[in-house]
Amino acid sequence: MSKVAIIMGSTSDLPVMQEAVDILKGFDIEVEVDIVSAHRTPDKLFDYGKNAHKRGITVIIAGAGGAAHLPGMIASLSPLPVIGVPVKSSNSIDGWDSILSILQMPGGVPVATVALNGAKNAGILAAQIIGSSDKCVLDKIVAYKEGLKMKVEEGAAKVRSGQ
């Protein structure tokens, strides 16, 4: 069974990152959550990045605010796909510092980057990556997307009928 690691730089990121936890659990994907600070726990970061794949992790979602080095550093150390979530933090410049720190990675060290505070989409993307080789997860993604479509169609029907 696939497992997704969700890591963040500090506990202040948890309210945003919880959306990734929730959506993945909704797809019945096992989740490991931890705090790994690129700046305050560099030894832990190095160990985590180098060994996550050995513990059965399939995808890493890394959320960080401010300078946001965590996703890129994890990507530099791990052979796994990394999804970066820029977090608008108290010391952030409207989130742009986080977005650009995660988005502007050098060639050879990719980080898939979602929107500011976009942890839910990070969770969905992780599930889609897993679903590319796991039919059970793929079927859940298909059902989820069908549910999104139905919500839009129900809303459109209400608008058309004047409700």
C-alpha positions in Angstrom: 0.0 0.0 0.0 1.2 3.5 -0.9 2.0 6.0 1.8 2.2 9.8 1.4 4.5 11.8 3.7 3.2 15.3 4.6 5.9 17.4 6.1 6.0 21.1 7.1 8.4 23.5 8.6 6.5 24.2 11.8 3.3 23.5 13.6 1.9 26.9 12.4 1.7 25.3 8.9 -0.6 22.5 10.1 -4.0 24.2 9.6 -3.1 24.6 5.9 -1.5 21.2 5.5 -4.4 19.4 7.3 -6.4 19.7 4.0 -3.9 17.4 2.3 -4.2 14.9 5.2 -8.0 15.0 5.1 -8.3 14.5 1.3 -5.8 11.6 1.3 -7.5 9.9 4.1 -10.7 10.3 2.1 -9.1 8.3 -0.6 -8.0 5.7 2.0 -4.3 6.5 1.4 -2.0 6.1 4.4 -0.5 9.4 5.6 2.6 10.1 7.6 2.7 13.6 9.1 5.8 15.3 10.6 7.6 18.6 11.3 10.9 18.9 9.4 12.4 22.3 9.5 14.9 23.0 6.8 16.5 25.7 9.0 16.1 24.4 12.5 16.5 20.6 12.1 18.8 20.2 9.1 20.1 16.8 10.2 16.5 15.5 10.4 15.8 17.0 6.9 18.8 15.2 5.4 17.8 11.9 7.0 14.2 12.3 6.0 15.0 13.1 2.4 17.5 10.3 1.9 15.4 7.6 3.6 11.7 8.3 3.0 11.6 5.9 0.0 13.1 3.1 2.2 10.2 3.4 4.6 7.5 2.9 1.9 6.7 6.5 1.2 5.6 7.0 -2.4 5.1 10.8 -2.6 6.2 13.7 -0.4 4.1 16.8 0.2 6.2 19.5 1.7 4.6 22.8 3.0 6.6 25.8 3.9 6.2 29.6 4.4 8.6 32.5 4.2 11.9 31.4 2.6 10.3 28.0 2.0 13.4 25.9 1.5 11.8 22.6 2.7 10.3 21.4 -0.5 13.3 22.1 -2.6 15.8 20.6 -0.1 13.7 17.5 0.2 13.5 17.2 -3.6 17.3 17.5 -3.8 17.8 14.6 -1.4 15.0 12.2 -2.4 14.3 10.1 -5.5 10.5 10.5 -4.8 8.1 13.0 -6.4 7.8 16.1 -4.2 4.8 18.4 -4.2 5.4 21.8 -2.7 2.8 23.8 -0.9 3.6 27.5 -0.4 2.1 28.6 2.9 1.3 32.2 3.6 3.0 32.7 7.0 3.1 35.6 9.4 6.5 36.7 8.0 5.5 36.2 4.4 5.4 38.9 1.7 1.8 38.1 0.7 3.0 34.5 0.1 5.1 35.5 -3.0 8.3 34.7 -1.3 7.1 31.1 -0.5 5.6 30.6 -4.0 8.8 31.7 -5.8 11.1 29.8 -3.4 9.2 26.6 -4.3 8.4 27.2 -7.9 11.8 28.5 -9.2 13.8 25.3 -8.8 17.0 24.6 -10.8 17.0 22.1 -13.6 17.3 18.5 -12.3 15.5 19.2 -9.0 11.8 19.4 -9.8 9.1 20.3 -7.3 5.5 20.2 -8.4 4.1 23.4 -6.9 0.4 24.1 -6.1 -1.3 27.4 -5.3 -0.7 29.4 -2.1 -2.2 27.4 0.8 -3.2 24.8 -1.8 -2.7 21.7 0.3 -6.0 20.1 -0.8 -4.8 20.1 -4.4 -1.4 18.7 -3.3 -3.2 15.8 -1.7 -5.3 15.2 -4.9 -2.1 15.4 -7.0 -0.4 12.9 -4.7 -3.4 10.6 -5.1 -3.3 10.9 -8.9 0.3 10.0 -8.9 -0.4 6.9 -6.9 -3.5 6.2 -9.0 -1.4 6.0 -12.1 -0.2 2.6 -10.8 -3.0 1.6 -8.3 -6.4 0.9 -9.9 -8.2 1.1 -6.5 -6.9 4.7 -5.9 -7.6 5.6 -9.6 -11.2 4.5 -9.2 -11.6 6.7 -6.2 -10.1 9.7 -8.1 -12.6 9.1 -11.0 -15.5 9.0 -8.5 -14.2 12.1 -6.8 -14.0 14.0 -10.1 -17.5 12.7 -11.0 -18.7 14.1 -7.7 -17.2 17.5 -8.6 -19.0 17.5 -11.9 -22.3 16.6 -10.3 -22.0 19.5 -7.8 -21.5 21.9 -10.7 -24.4 20.4 -12.6 -26.7 20.7 -9.6 -25.7 24.3 -9.0 -26.3 25.1 -12.7 -29.8 23.5 -12.5 -30.7 25.6 -9.5 -29.5 28.8 -11.3 -31.5 27.9 -14.4 -34.6 27.3 -12.4 -34.3 30.5 -10.4 -33.7 29.0 -7.0 
